[in-house]
Amino acid sequence: MEIRPESIRSILATDCGSTTTKAILIERRDGQYRLVVRGEAPTTVEAPFEDVTRGVLNAVREVEELAHRRILDGERIVTPQTGDQGVDLYVSTSSAGGGLQMMVSGLVLQMTGESAQRAALGAGAIVMDVIALNDGRRPHEKIRRLRQLRPDMILLSGGTDGGDVKRVIEMAETLAAADPKPRLGAGYELPVIYAGNRDAAAMVRECLGSRTALSVVPNLRPTLETENLRPARDAIHELFMEHVMAHAPGYKKLMSWSPVPIMPTPGAVGIIVEKIARRDRLAVVGVDIGGATTDVFSVFQEVFNRTVSANLGMSYSVSNVMAEAGLENILRWVPFEVDEVGLRNRIKNKMVRPTTIPQSLEDLVIEQAIAREALRLAFEQHKALATGLKGIQTERTISDIMSQTESGATLVNLLELGLLVGSGGVLSHAPRRAQAAFMMLDAFLPEGLTHLAVDSIFMAPQLGVLSTVHEAAATEVFERDCLIRLGAALAPIGTARSGHACVGVELVSPGRAPERRQVAFGDVALLPLPKEGVSRLTAHPERGFDLGLGKGKPLTAEVLGGVVGLIVDARGRRPFQLPGRMSERIGKLRAWNQAMGLYAREV
Amino acid sequence: MAHAYTPGLRVSELVRVRRERRLPLKGEVKVKAGEPVEPASVVACTELPGNVQTLNLAAKLSLDPARVPESLTRPIGSRVHRGDVIAQGRSLFGLLSQSAHAPADGTLESVSAITGQMILREPPIPVEIHAYMRGVIAEVLPGEGAVVETEAAFMQGIFGIGGETFGPLSVATGSPDEELTPDRLGEAHRGRVIVGGCYASHATLMRARELGVAAVVVGGFDDHDLRQLLGRDLGVAITGSEELGLTLVLTEGFGRIPMAERTWRLLVSHDGEQASVSGATQIRAGVLRPEVLVPHARRPAVAASAAAHPGLELGSLLRVIREPFFGRIGHVIELPPELQSLETEAQVRVACVEFCDDGSRAMVPRANVELIEV
């Protein structure tokens, strides 16, 4: 069906998450697209319902009730809109049922292996494992692993065009010997994408063509110096629809409702993040912390990267955050004493009953402490993968040698970071926006001046998929109804003794008296900003502290308005350290919480 | 959420339970439709393909990969024993002869003229699928397995570890709020499914394992002890394959939580009867909960259907599943349609609940309650 953007008056968009299905209704009013209402219902891809459309219909019914308009005719979405019934366009994303789970393979782990991983992650997949010639496992161990994991899809890469063929075929033979079966349904062949040395394509086809649903696309690493991920990503999206979604419970029906292919949720969020970075010419980090996984997206030096931490999340995976971060790391953010046995049980109870929410303030504080650690770990993993290409010979100057840079260094430069956007329940639904800002600050530790925002009600996925067919509607809703600007953080790099002078700031906002503040090392200060418009910031760091222009050099910059304000974070960077003694740490946490106005009462 | 459902764990005196018993690969079905089966009856069997060994013959024999196929001393498909010569090559103008030997018993599966790699598959691994519960074969899945059906008392737990097992039920505490302590267990409990009260410690489980107890069903367990039991922190709730020597089913959750009265009464009423237990839990994909079922045939049962229940209503009996009222049971006395503010300042839908134990009332987020089916 051809979509003519100018004729679209109303749009219904859903995102089938692993826990909740979210529906939004967008209408064109006075020539502008605006969010009208949002509804949600538990996702029903799993037993006892096993039909994703049940949850979609439930979420849409909530939208109908809230918007006082009919969208459904029985169990069918009415399109196009007639009078005030139905909608002109329906689109959806999905990460239900564990999302898209892939295995990728390359010849060398750090080269084609990493490129293949980036391609799969960028397309919205969870990478279950990376198989490579040098991954340290013997062939039979790789074969056993391939059999055990039952991925939805495999991306096979390897070699540069014109390079070694033999090793690529060896990987294909390993794959053929494993004869892996797809995760969903036994009645179809496992989709395999070959994106390696083009000279080996015919032989790979001979080896795998009869036992898998093989697609051959251009090499994702045609030369050592170039990466061409787009064809592999597009093939992943296509096969996701054709093979994986078509076998997930209820998805055939869901696909028939929308003229636009259903996109993996993270793939859609990535589209939005890339668009902001391009439009505002900024280095951007976006994070989406869900129940099962945490996705991190970044654009640095115009290079887009996405990683997913498959087992870091706030419900299904909450216990894994504790396992990976360690209890002490979670507790370091909690400003009261907690009994360890009780806390462990509390976290496990959240895991077994993942849809519950904190009722007491103490419970909220603990949940937000866990979120800090989940975000921190996910960002660590992102930094390790968002790198330049490894294995490239580069000409190095003396200064390169002095600064110890090397090929494959992380692209993530926190001083360069212009905007940090958070989404996902624990950030988007934090009762106070300052809580979301402070969680992001503690987890990501941005340096210098960084703007902060949250996705108001987590609709980036829906807007991402919408932008592929109606960019104007997606952008208008994103700016006006989705993105909530929180303000900015100013964090000097450096360290000193607690209480010593660190930075002086002056903030001039239109129509307000200038705000001047001296902030001592170890403290946090919050300066109000107007909700909209631009303020002028002048910051004078003390000797030994750097705001990005050199130690002791003042910074003058424009700060966009936001609902939280300008957070002056003088707690130090490189390193950032919390006090070791519990009483001292609790005292500091309470002081920061108070400075930020985080909670309704002291906890 | 207008049409939200609040899932509750199923606790039923008599339901028809069907369990699909399917092989991981096609194989032979050993039963016929209508045939009665016991938990240990073999329903189907098959052989899983053996592990694969790869052998780089080109490197081993110093040959060009293209010449490797002709170096084989036995054709593809041959069965070989460990140490058998499988390929021979000559180098240095035919003066030096080199041999390659089979690294294990198995079958020569394939050889590549591009990489010079040979694949040897080890002997198949036999797999049997058991009936798991007493019942009859309701349906045969040709080449794949069968569906076993029974009428049973049935309860789901919230979390479990360990696989499928069976044995007579044996109630070992006097009430649902008593702890199952090690001294309550004895030789008579060997091979039995022990029903405890509110809690079992790591020491109790160790004692149970030592005695050869088949399964322990209790209200709660400490995560701290779970870590000790598994030797690691359990990150994601996908369980069932642990080899602990017994199966553990928690009916309520982590901590010391009295077993729900209804669950307790059901289990006590079947004391001494043969039960089948599975600890397998998968919360993320598939929502698989652990279960205890006691097959019997006292009266016609209704199918354990997946029908959605109506959701929260005035008078609904529910259990709170998160602090600060965790584990308490009460009735819904009011369902305000407007969002209400919690202590956290979150605006959510709530239920006003009157607790059964002391008649006190509280406001609880609807997300934090589960229905108790009656």
Interface residues (C-beta under 8 A of the other chain):
Chain A: S18 G39 E40 A41 P42 E46 A47 P48 F49 E50 N58 R61 E62 E65 G97 G98 P139 H140 I143 R144 V165 K166 R167 I169 E170 E173 T174 A177 A178 D179 M203 A292 N311 Y316 S317 S319 N320 M322 A323 E324 E340 V341 G342 R344 N345 R346 I347 K348 N349 K350 M351 V352 R353 P354 T355 T356 I357 P358 Q359 S360 L361 D363 L364 H429 P431 R432 A600
Chain B: M1 A2 H3 A4 Y5 P49 N51 V52 Q53 T54 P65 E109 S110 S112 I114 T115 Q117 I119 I158 F159 G220 D222 D223 H224 L226 R227 R232 D233 L234 G235 V236 A237 G253 F254 G255 T281 I283 R284 A285 G286 V287 L288 A306 A308 I321 R322 E323 P324 F325 F326 L342 E343 T344 E345 A346 V348 V364 P365 A367 N368 E370
